Amino acid sequence: MDREHVKGLADKAKGAIKEGAGKLIGDKDVEVEGKIDKATGSAHNTAGDVKDAERDAADALKK
């Protein structure tokens, strides 16, 4: 697991907590912040997947 995947996982967890807290206390702003954090986490995961694919392609060319 590389840095992008770790960052994505952390952002998704933080977002889920914020979103849940926002729903619990009825604060739409906190709920939206949580959704944004979760989306950011997904973007980091995607970036990590792209980096993994690049590494795999480079490794395949070396063989």
C-alpha positions in Angstrom: 0.0 0.0 0.0 1.5 3.3 -1.1 1.1 6.8 0.2 -1.8 7.6 -2.0 -3.8 4.6 -0.9 -3.1 5.4 2.8 -4.1 9.0 2.3 -7.3 7.9 0.5 -8.2 5.4 3.3 -7.7 8.1 5.9 -9.7 10.7 4.1 -12.6 8.2 3.5 -12.6 7.3 7.2 -12.6 10.9 8.3 -15.3 11.7 5.8 -17.5 8.9 7.0 -17.1 10.1 10.6 -17.9 13.7 9.7 -20.9 12.7 7.5 -22.3 10.5 10.3 -21.8 13.2 12.9 -23.4 15.8 10.7 -26.5 13.5 10.2 -26.6 12.8 14.0 -26.5 16.5 15.1 -28.5 17.7 12.1 -25.7 19.9 10.7 -25.8 19.8 6.9 -22.5 21.7 6.6 -20.6 19.0 8.5 -22.4 16.3 6.6 -21.4 17.9 3.3 -17.8 18.3 4.5 -17.8 14.5 5.2 -19.0 13.7 1.7 -16.3 16.0 0.2 -13.6 14.2 2.4 -14.9 10.8 1.2 -14.7 12.0 -2.5 -11.2 13.2 -1.9 -10.3 9.8 -0.4 -11.7 8.1 -3.5 -9.6 10.4 -5.7 -6.4 9.5 -3.8 -7.2 5.8 -4.2 -7.6 6.3 -7.9 -4.3 8.1 -8.1 -2.7 5.2 -6.2 -4.2 2.8 -8.6 -2.8 4.7 -11.6 0.6 4.8 -10.0 0.4 1.0 -9.4 -0.6 0.5 -13.0 2.4 2.6 -14.2 4.8 0.6 -12.0 3.4 -2.7 -13.3 3.7 -1.5 -16.9 7.3 -0.3 -16.3 8.1 -3.7 -14.7 6.6 -5.6 -17.6 8.8 -3.6 -20.1 11.9 -4.5 -18.1 11.3 -8.2 -18.5 
